[in-house]
């Protein structure tokens, strides 16, 4: 606020009476009768403000915008209309104009109109009425809708940019006629170019290999000729030397005489790599599937054959179309007789129920050659536990080669299983040496198979416990399992990687008495990688710490702001109200005419002023209780209880057993405890329906304990466990920076007790 006039006193304005808008205008320009009428016909807000900040003239546009009649605007202080956050800026502006009246200043500020806020773009100047008297002239227009629209546009642009970053999808537009080009920042990131760069299409073209560039240009030219679209992949070589694959989509439209192509770009390097890997995997599967010496097929659970390998087809001398999509028992192999067909139907039914079936049987080979095979049907289960596929398999056991192939396939199946596990697996012999490993274990331990095989688990692996302390070799899970011959479960340790960094793993150790292959008293070690989970937990803990630090800073800032406002209310508003009270008393004592109506109105005004003074003091004390700063926490708590007792029927009792040991308590801790106590009393007022409240302060060991107990409706343990009250959360956050705790206890209809405990320095 303008605490004092910016220039000399203005007695003519101070004693003027503004009875109507017409009088106000004539006062401003008595010799220009047409000027106020002209101002009433413009849409901009026009105000004349004196050096004390009071409105001396307002046009009709002001009346409409501020939603007040002109007679109410006359003499009104400008800051009653300006948003409080803009007071300081307006004060500085008026001060600058007072010092340099020839200046014309522009300023954007907010206007508080009832419960709404409007944004005004204003121009300020001065008009001098005399050698000692000036007026501030303001001309402004309402820019709320335009500013809001601009903010919405910026918000939409930011949302689009975020969407592009999340989807890793860039947008671009190219004028094929003029070759003008624009693109989003995401496209620059794809090419490895600084986001602040300005680029043209030719700048991007130099990153594309010539053969790919020719293909891109040809595709765009064809789309231009047909007003069609493109969807192509091309390679780029980024500025950092990386080769990437970019997928672009675009559509051409004719805009007047210009052909405009717009579209998207996406880095699909990883996607295309995975697609190639998938195709290669499918090719390997087909190669393995078709090249095996065994007879293998795939069946639906109802027995319909959906695939058969080349070995089985060649064995029978049939083509794939002769057997695919037919019941398996109707295929050539089983045409030997109804007995074999009926047995196969039963085997399919049993396998479809989830059981493995295996038996020896005779089938037809090419030329109706009878062959005995070791036949089996294996059920394959889906994620829901239901059988989704059957694998029929046959081995020719008419000679030794069939048996050898069966052994090889068994070993391949074992290797495939161990290799496909996401967990690491190590086989350790009785001497502690690693004799087998899988790729996941190699990845987790950061060493290849040829380095791991033969290494002893009793060597120093640079392992640590969860708390970071070093683990001795005798404490390694594998060593403990070898020595105790007891299994170990979920042993979490950290392993120092050869390339640097720490990998956290959960280890299970399972001793085995004899392992096929000749290993006696071996141990199977499985390792689960926990690094990502632990890293996420650490990030979550850091986030919690930052949130608590932010909450503490917010509380501190809030208390500082409360203290500042309390001082302003007490010093400025309190003094003004006191002066006003003295003026009214003086008027009552010196009014020359014995006028009952005047006396009644003056006394009523005096009473209102005194009530306002009381309210100002109450608000000032609530914002920042002076008793806390001057007399300490126990006295402040007792004062707060007295304030609540005066406004309610609740009986308050305060017991202080601190013996003055907290008189020099940290002021920040004192205000935190006072706010917690204040919040606790508010909860009692709102929810407890209590008749009495007892407060107890005492020193317990090295800690201060504050208890607030009421005899109200109480609280259940379930309510305490699931409490979501912001008040309780606020209390906990206030005491956390001091390593304090808050506990709540209570029973239904037995009252509630809140206990705050905080260590003392």
C-alpha positions, 0 to 999 in steps of 0.5 A, a space after each residue: 500500500 501507499 503508506 504516505 503521499 508521494 508528493 505534497 498534501 492535497 487539501 482540496 482533494 482531501 476535503 472534497 465531497 463526491 456526491 455523484 459521478 457528475 460532480 466527480 467529473 466536473 471536479 476533474 475538468 470543470 471547463 471541459 464538459 464534453 470530456 467526461 462524456 467522451 470517456 464514458 463512450 470508450 471501452 478502455 478503463 480510465 482512472 485518475 488517482 491522487 498521490 494517496 492512491 485514491 480514485 478521483 475519476 472513473 469512466 463507465 468502462 471502469 464501472 462495468 469492469 469493476 462491477 461497482 457504480 461510479 459513486 462507490 469508486 469515487 474516493 476508493 483506494 486503488 489497492 482495494 481493487 488490485 490483486 494483492 500480489 501486484 501491490 508492490 509493483 503498482 507502488 513502485 510504478 506510482 513512485 517512479 511517475 511521481 519522481 519523473 512526471 514526464 514519463 509514460 509507463 506501461 504495466 500489466 497487472 491483475 484486478 480482483 473483481 469479486 471472486 474473479 481475477 481480470 488481467 489489465 494492460 495499462 498505460 500510466 502518465 501524470 497530469 498536474 493540477 497545480 504546482 504542488 498537486 498531480 494526478 496519476 492517469 491510467 488507461 487500460 484494457 481487459 486482456 484476460 481472454 487474450 492472455 488466457 488464450 495465449 497460455 492455453 496455446 502454450 500449454 497445448 504446445 507443451 503437451 504436444 512436445 511431451 507427447 512427442 518425447 514420450 512416443 519418440 515421434 517427431 513431426 515435420 512439414 515440407 513445402 515441396 514447391 518452395 522446399 521450405 521445411 519445419 520440424 519439431 525438436 524431437 526430429 533434431 534429437 533423432 538426428 543427434 542435432 542440438 534442439 536449438 538448431 535451425 535446419 532446412 531439408 537439405 541440412 538433414 539430407 547430408 545425414 542420409 546415405 546417397 542411395 537412401 536419399 535417392 529413394 526418399 526423394 523419389 518417394 516424395 516426388 511420386 506422392 506429390 504427383 499422385 497426391 498420395 502418401 509415403 511410408 518408408 524406412 531409410 538410414 541416417 548417420 548421426 553427428 555422433 557417428 551412430 547409424 540409425 534407421 528412421 521410419 517416415 510417414 507423410 501425406 501430400 496436399 495441394 494448398 493453392 499452388 504449393 504442394 505441402 507434405 506433412 508427416 511424422 518420423 520415428 527412430 525404429 532402429 531397435 524395432 527393426 533389429 528385433 524384427 530381423 532377430 525374430 525372422 532369424 529366430 523363425 528361420 532357425 526354428 524352421 531349420 531345426 524343426 525340419 532338419 531333426 531326425 525325429 518325427 515331430 508335429 504340432 497338434 491342436 488339443 482336439 487332435 488336428 495336425 497343424 504342422 509336421 516336420 520334413 523328417 516325418 513327411 519324408 519318412 512317410 513319403 507324403 506332402 504337407 498338404 496331405 496331412 495338415 489340418 486333418 485329424 492326426 489319426 486319419 493321416 497316412 502314418 496311422 493307416 496301419 489299422 484301427 487299433 493304432 488309430 483308436 489308441 492314438 485317439 485315447 492318447 490325444 484325449 489324455 494329453 489334452 487333459 494335461 498329461 504326458 503320454 508315451 508308448 511304443 507303436 508301429 506306423 507306416 513309412 514310405 511304401 507301407 514300410 512298418 517301423 517301430 517308433 518311440 511315440 509321445 505326446 506332450 501337452 503345452 500349457 498357456 498362461 492360464 494353465 490350460 493346454 493350448 497345443 500338443 507336440 507329437 513326437 516319434 523316434 525310430 528305435 529300430 537301430 542304435 542311431 535312433 537311441 543316440 539321436 534321442 540322447 542328443 535331443 534330450 541334451 539339447 532340451 536341457 541346454 535350451 531350458 537352462 539357456 532360456 532362464 532369466 535367472 543365472 544358474 551355476 553348478 559348483 562341485 564339492 571343491 567349490 569350482 564352477 563346472 557349468 553356467 548359463 548365459 544369464 549368470 555370465 551377464 550377471 557376473 560380468 564374465 564370459 563362460 570360459 572365465 567362470 568355468 574353473 573359478 573357485 567360489 571361495 575366491 574373493 568376489 568383492 561382495 557386500 551385504 545389503 548395508 554395504 559392509 564387506 562380505 568375507 569369502 566364508 560368508 558367501 552363500 555358495 561356500 555356506 551351502 557347501 559346508 552346511 549341506 543345507 539350502 539357502 534362500 533369498 540371500 541378497 548380496 552386492 557384487 562388484 562388477 569387473 567393469 565397475 558398478 555394483 550388481 545386487 542379486 538374490 541367491 538360492 543355493 541347493 545342495 545335491 548329493 549326486 548329479 548326473 554326470 559324476 558330480 558328488 555333493 555339488 551345489 546348484 546356485 541360482 541368481 536373480 538380478 535385483 539391481 533395478 528394483 533396489 535402484 528404484 527403491 533408492 530413487 523412491 527414498 531420495 524422492 521421499 527425502 526431497 519431498 520432506 525437505 520441500 515440506 519443511 521449506 514450505 512450512 518455514 516460508 509459511 511461518 515467515 510469511 505469517 510473521 510478516 503479515 502479522 507485523 503488517 496487520 498489527 503495525 499498519 492496520 492496528 495503528 490506523 484503527 487506533 488513530 481512527 478511534 482517537 479521531 472519533 472520540 475527539 469528534 464526540 468531545 468537540 462536536 459543537 452541536 448537541 445532535 443525538 443522531 450524530 452522537 448515536 452514529 458516532 458511538 456506533 462507529 466507535 464501537 465498530 472500530 473497537 470491535 475491528 481493533 479486537 479482530 485485528 489483534 486476534 488475527 495478528 495473534 493467530 498468524 504469529 502469536 506474540 506470546 510464543 516469541 516472548 514467553 515460550 511454548 508452554 505459555 503459548 499453549 496455555 494462551 491458545 487453550 484459553 482462547 478456545 475456552 472463551 469460544 466454546 464450552 470445552 474445559 481446558 487443563 494445561 499441565 507443564 512439567 518441563 521446569 523451564 527446561 524448554 525456555 530456550 527452545 529453538 524458535 523454529 521447533 517451538 513454532 512447529 510444536 505450536 502449529 501441531 498443537 493448534 492443528 490437534 485442537 482444531 481436530 478436537 473442535 471439528 470431530 471429537 465432540 469433547 467436554 474437556 481437553 487436557 494438555 501435558 508437557 513433560 521431559 522424558 529422558 532427552 525428549 520433550 513429550 506433549 500430550 493432547 487428550 480429550 474425552 470425546 467420541 474417540 477413534 478406532 484402531 482401523 481409523 488410525 491405520 487408514 487415516 487420510 486427514 490432511 491435518 494429521 499428515 501436516 502434523 507428521 510432516 512438521 515434526 519429521 525434520 526434528 526426528 520427532 514422532 506422532 502417535 494417536 491412541 483411542 477407543 470409541 467413546 473413550 476419547 483420543 490422545 495425540 502424543 508428540 515426542 521430539 528429541 531435545 538438543 
